[in-house]
């Protein structure tokens, strides 16, 4: 038998053990081997005995075995088993098969030691460390119940029972049974609860004196009130044997009304997260027919002074975007277009809401409005957030341009360019993924054009978003809708394609000898030496590195500005994506009308600007 063979081999090896403690093995020091705790107790069929300590290294370093020595009800026993390694501090032995045969009795105890044998996989001595144990063993456990907490609770909250003899999932199940009545306040109603059984679990693998279950809406409902009756625990073991505790009388278990206790931030704009803290929330669940919505009851005063009554039946409701446990709700200020094509939503018009924000919990035909929180909440003007997502291919492009060592300086220049181009517009650019916004635009900066068309950038979002109705466009990746419309499918900004601006490297009508002048010092393909860290700031090589950084940042920044302009709905000419004709210095001109010097902002050309018509459009859809 496997256990017996392992026992003989390991016990023979244990006789050769060297001194314990930190030990040098092949030039490395193994952590000290320790055994500090063994449990739980009692042990029944299916128990996962946890051995806690230290020095339980990975199998590639040493093999580990757990050795039991002692007596079960006076009968000597000694065996070894290969455990499951959880981490450096925890091993697990499952009480199955021969382990169960060696330990389990109808009702007894194992007294002795449990030790860990660590055998390095190199030519070094093994080591064994153990601890005395006294474990009760049994075929079945009879639970006992002594108390419960809290006595006042909310929907979704955990109830903890105290007692003894509760089962872990590997051993079977401990069920909590409720018998009694639930008396609700509003409307007054009495509901009989008979033999309702709920699965429960001990809080951790080392304990049998506590048991927890969650008060989901289908247990006592959602209407505030009081439960009176009895609780008991029923153990169902792996052989389907049932053992029940003595019922515990319950007279003061109160289900409280849900409530909102905090709201942050108290000023937010469209697309931004608003977090609500409180108690008694429940996530949307179609099977249970349960949900939580948020009600704004009060007055909204728009920035122009117009007041809108949102009281009583006119209260505004928001559906949460996320419900975390029963204590946190996250909602996003969204703007939607109704069937008539009209935009609606709390984030549409800036202004001030004054009133209360309260949770409404739904369950089947029941609903309850919780305690509201008085708030003064400012809706800020709409702000389009753009995440400049730098893909790994961007670094490869920097490397090919000889500017990887000056990556931070290049990124700083890119950010400076896009901020300057959109100055006076309610838009923000970031190179870190936003955490406080759920709706934001993305522009991916990669390397080469995956479409094979050698474009410097491409807005592959679907359709022209006139009015910037969408706040979550993604300029990048693959867009099947765009491809179906007959356009290139992959979007983003492609800095590696700037090589096509070099007359030495490409045959391109936009190529300029000034490209070679700027990048010859650092670009390997032009015979240059890549920049070293700090060369741009120190104006090394007569400023050649600084100029290359500046121009590369200008090229990328201007391309981002142009492609983001498309996603915002430009050019502001019906049926056109670009300005009509060649207008020197206008950002939304077609690419063929934008020479290298203008894009690079050298020799007196640039920086580019939005045409008066485009600027007016941007100020209208994204006013400060």
Residue, then its C-alpha position, 0 to 999 in steps of 0.5 A: x500500500x502506498x502509505x505503508x511504503x512511504x512510511x517505511x522509506x521515510x522512517x528509515x531516512x529519519x534515522x539519518x537526520x542531521x541537526x536542525x536550524x537554518x542550513x547551507x544547501x548548495x550555497x543557499x540557506x534554507x529557512x528554518x524548519x518549524x511546526x507550530x500548530x496542527x488542527x482542527x480538532x476533532x478529526x473526522x473522515x474528510x478533515x483536511x488537517x492543517x500543519x502550520x509552521x515554516x520552511x516548507x520549501x517548494x518541491x524543486x528544493x526539497x521533498x516534504x513528508x508529514x509523520x504521525x507518531x503516537x497512539x489512538x485510544x492507547x493503540x500505537x500508530x506510526x505512519x508517514x504521508x506526502x502532504x499537499x503544500x499550500x505555501x511556505x507556511x502551510x501543509x495539508x493532510x487529507x483524512x482519506x483512505x489509509x490515513x482515515x483508517x489509521x486515525x479515525x475511531x468512533x469516538x477517541x483521541x490521537x496523542x503523540x507528535x506530528x512532525x515534518x521531514x524535509x529532504x533536500x534534493x541535493x547531497x545534504x542531510x534531511x531534517x525533521x521537526x515536530x510538535x506534540x498534539x492531542x487530537x480528538x477523533x470521531x466518525x461523526x460530530x454532534x453540533x452544539x449551538x450557544x449564540x449568534x451575532x449581531x442581533x440587529x443586521x441588514x440584508x447581505x450581512x453575515x450572521x455568525x453562530x457560536x458553538x462546537x462541532x461544526x463541519x468543514x466542506x470536505x467533511x460534509x455540510x453544516x446547515x442552519x435551520x430557522x423556525x419561527x415568524x418574521x413580523x414586518x413593520x411597513x406594511x405590518x405583516x407576519x410571515x411563517x418560516x418553517x424548517x428553512x435550511x441554509x448552508x453555512x461554513x466555519x470562518x477558517x479551516x482551523x476552527x469548529x467553534x463558529x459558523x457563518x451564513x449570509x442573510x440573502x433577501x430570500x431568507x427573511x425578505x427585505x422589509x424591516x422587522x423582527x424574527x422570533x423562533x429558533x435556530x439549530x445546526x444540522x450536520x450532514x456528513x459524507x455518508x448522509x448521516x444527520x446530527x442536529x444541535x438542540x434548538x436555540x431560542x431567538x427573540x431579538x433578531x432585527x432586520x434593519x432598513x437599508x441606509x446610505x451613510x456616505x457619498x464620494x466624491x461630492x462633485x463629479x462629471x459625466x463618466x465618473x464613478x460615484x461611490x456610496x457607502x452604507x448597509x443593506x444593499x443587494x446586487x442585481x440577481x435575476x434568479x432571486x428577482x432582487x436589486x438595489x437602485x439609487x434615488x435622488x430626491x430633491x432639487x437640481x439647479x442647472x448652471x443657468x439658474x433653472x431649477x428642476x423639481x426631483x421630489x417625490x414621484x419625480x425623483x431621479x433613480x440610478x441603476x448601480x454599475x457595481x454592488x460590492x458586498x452589502x455595503x458599497x455601491x458604485x454608480x457612473x454618471x451616464x448620459x444616454x440618448x432616448x428614443x427621440x434622440x434626446x440626450x438625458x442623464x445626471x451628467x449632461x448639464x452642470x449644476x447643483x443637486x440638493x436633497x437626499x440620496x437613498x437606496x431602494x431595495x427590491x425583492x420580488x413584489x416587495x420594495x423598501x426605501x432605506x434611510x437617505x443621506x442629505x447631500x449637496x452634490x455638484x454635477x461638473x461640466x462634461x470632461x472628456x478623459x483620454x487615456x494614452x495607452x502606450x503599447x510595447x510596440x511603442x518602446x520598440x519604435x523608440x528603440x529604432x529611433x534611438x530614443x528608448x533611453x529618453x522615453x520619459x522625456x519623449x512622453x513628457x513632450x507628447x503630453x505637453x503637445x496634446x494639452x497645448x493643442x486642446x487648451x480651452x477645451x474640457x478634455x484631459x489626457x493621461x498615460x495612466x489608466x483612469x481609476x476614477x472614470x468608467x467612461x473615457x476614451x482610449x488612444x493606443x500608441x503602438x509601432x507599425x501600422x497593422x493594416x499595412x497601409x503605412x499610415x501614421x495614425x487612424x481613428x477606427x471608431x465606428x461612424x462619425x460621432x457628431x456632438x461627441x455623444x460617445x465618451x468611451x471611444x477606443x482608437x486602437x485594436x480591431x473594429x469589425x464594424x469599421x471593417x464592415x463599412x469598408x475602412x481599415x480595421x486596426x486603429x491607433x497611432x503608429x510612430x514606427x511609420x514616421x520612418x516614411x518621412x525620411x528620403x533616405x529610407x522611403x519613397x514618400x511625397x511627404x519625405x523631407x531631408x529635414x527628417x534626416x537632419x533631425x534624427x541622423x545623430x541618434x537613429x541607427x538606421x541613419x548611422x546614428x548612436x542611440x541616446x543615453x539617459x539624460x542626454x536631452x536634458x544636458x543638451x549633449x551633442x550640441x543639442x541634437x538629442x534634445x531636438x530629436x526628443x522634441x521632434x519625435x514628441x511633436x510627431x506623436x503628439x500631433x498625430x494623437x491630437x488629430x486622431x482624437x479630433x476625429x473621435x470627437x466628431x471633427x472635422x466640423x463639416x457635414x459629411x467630411x472627416x477632414x477640412x476641405x483643401x490645404x490650409x497651412x497649420x490646420x490640425x484636421x487637414x488631410x494627411x497629404x496636406x500636412x508636411x513634415x516641418x508642420x508636424x515636427x514644428x520646425x523651421x517656423x512651421x507649426x504648432x498646428x491649430x484647429x480651424x475656427x470652425x473646428x475650435x468653435x465645435x470643440x468649445x460647444x461640445x466640451x466647454x470648460 
